């Protein structure tokens, strides 16, 4: 990724959302999965990052339903939340 300006930019945007919760959620998702993404997945993620933090967190927590337009394999991976580290 170090030699890929697009991925460096995406990583920065993923980790600088504006709230700590969104940073960990969106940034953590990026860190966990980006190496497996194809160009379509990357485009999905870039569109995903345009959504409001409150919506993204609501989808992650299941407090608001995921809109049809976002449903699919990428959202399925996101909703696992297997990338969020919880420390005691």
N, C-alpha and C positions, 0 to 999 in steps of 0.2 A: 504494500500500500504506500510505502514511503515515496515511491517514484510515480504515483498516480495522483495528479492534482485533484481530479474529480472526487476520489475517495477521501482524500485529506479534507476537502471542503465539506463533504457529507458528514464525516466524522465530527468535525468541528461544530457543525449545525446541530448534530444529534446530541452533543454533550452541552450545548449552550442554548437551552430552550427558554430559560427565564425562571423556572422553578426547579428546586432540587428534585422533587418527585418526578417531574417530566424528564429532567436530565438523566436520572438513573434508569428510568423506564425506556425512553427512546435511545439514549446512548448505550445502555446495557444490551438492548435488542440488536443494535448495530454491531457492537463488539462481538456478541455471541454468534451472529449469523452471516455477517457480510462476506466472509470468505467463500461462502457457498452460493452467493447470489449470481445470477446471470443478468444480462442487461435489462430484461423486463422487470426483474425483482428490484434492481437498483432504481429504475424509473418509478416503480410502485412506492418504494421507500421515500424517494424525493417528493412525490405527491403527498404521501402520508405525513411528512414533516410540515406540510402547509396547514394541516388541521390544527385546531385550537388544543392547547394542552389539556384543558378541562374535559374535552371530548375524548382525547386519547386515554387519559387516566380513567375516565368513566367506562370506556370500553374494556380497559385492562382489568378493572375491578368488578365489572359486570353490573355496574349501577345504571348504565344506560345501554340500550341495545346497539349492536354494531350495524350501521347502515348496510344495505345490500351491496352497494358499490364497493365496499371494503372487504366483503367476505371472500374467502379463498385461502389457499395454502399459506400465503404470507401472514395473513391475520391469524390463522390457526397457530402458526409458530409464535406470533406475538402474544397471543392470549395464554400460552403455556406459562409465561412469566418464569421460565426456567433460567433466566439470565439475571434475575434480580438477586443480589447477594444480601442476605439478612444477617447482620452481626448482632451478637448479644452484648 
